[in-house]
Amino acid sequence: MALGLPSVLPNPQPAIGELIRDRQPTFSFEFFPPKTEAGERLLWQAIRELESLRPSFVSITYGAGGSTRDTTVSVTERIATDTTLLPMAHLTAVNHSVAELRHVIGRLAGVGVRNVLAVRGDPPGNPGGEWVRHPEGVDYAEDLVRLVRDAGDFSVGVAAFPYKHPRSPDVASDTTHFVRKCRAGAEFAITQMFFEADDYLRLRDRVAAAGCDTPILAGVMPVTQIGTIERSVQLSGAPFPPALAARFERVADDPEAVRRLGIEQASEMSRRLLDEGVPGIHFITLNRSTATREVWQNLKAGARR
């Protein structure tokens, strides 16, 4: 696989992998690329409102099949040049040749973006469909990790799955695949969203038992409306905890009560994770700032007690 010359980053930014190991716990936010002008306004409003909280970093996702590749890169570039935030770009292998992936990596390097979350990604249109490798692409996330690391002085993260990846036959093989990604050069990981602290703790324990000490950040998304529950199942590929779903069902007819419960649950879970020594919490914002700010403020208030 011809890689060419490594990218040289002008004024490279801090490496997230180093921040996580040196400055625990980290707090970070995840955004997704907008598809409309109204969506773009919403995104930048959320970015500006959350910027004042001084997060450790922010990440920008990558649409299924690379459908938002250019928008992901342009948003990441703008965050790097027009804000005080440290950006991380998601990068997926779906529908991309090695040459195309290197082009994206080069664009990021051109504005000094050093941090990349490397994920294999889901097939476009059907996340549960058959995964088909691009004929000139890569097979697995660990291959993508190597590609990014070989392309320059990048800090690379990967995804972790508290329940196991939907395509993994069992938890044991999922753990093996995760460790291989880390040994390919990943410096940190971020979990898919989950809603019970024990799911994260079991993941951390089994990875440690496999001899891997890669820091794993917890992906947290507050439930702010009943529809969020169904969406979370689609996004994470994992079932929503039945006992927690029953709590939401009891207040389903009261949107404000649903929102209050979601903020409370996310705050309580995050507080327990911090007590258990989680290296960082990564808030999935859905490009809105209010719920994330409330959970953040609850955690800060709890820390002052």
SULSUL-V424936 format. One record per run of one state. SS is the DSSP state (helix for helix, strand for strand, loop for the rest). FROM is the first residue (numbers start at 0). TO is the last residue. If there is no record, write none. Layout:
{{SS	FROM	TO} {SS	FROM	TO}}
This chain:
{{loop	0	5} {strand	6	6} {loop	7	14} {helix	15	21} {loop	22	24} {strand	25	30} {loop	31	35} {helix	36	50} {loop	51	55} {strand	56	59} {loop	60	62} {helix	63	65} {loop	66	67} {helix	68	81} {loop	82	85} {strand	86	91} {loop	92	96} {helix	97	109} {loop	110	113} {strand	114	118} {loop	119	139} {helix	140	149} {loop	150	150} {strand	151	151} {loop	152	153} {strand	154	159} {loop	160	169} {helix	170	182} {loop	183	186} {strand	187	190} {loop	191	195} {helix	196	208} {loop	209	213} {strand	214	219} {loop	220	224} {helix	225	235} {loop	236	240} {helix	241	249} {loop	250	253} {helix	254	274} {loop	275	278} {strand	279	283} {loop	284	288} {helix	289	303} {loop	304	304}}
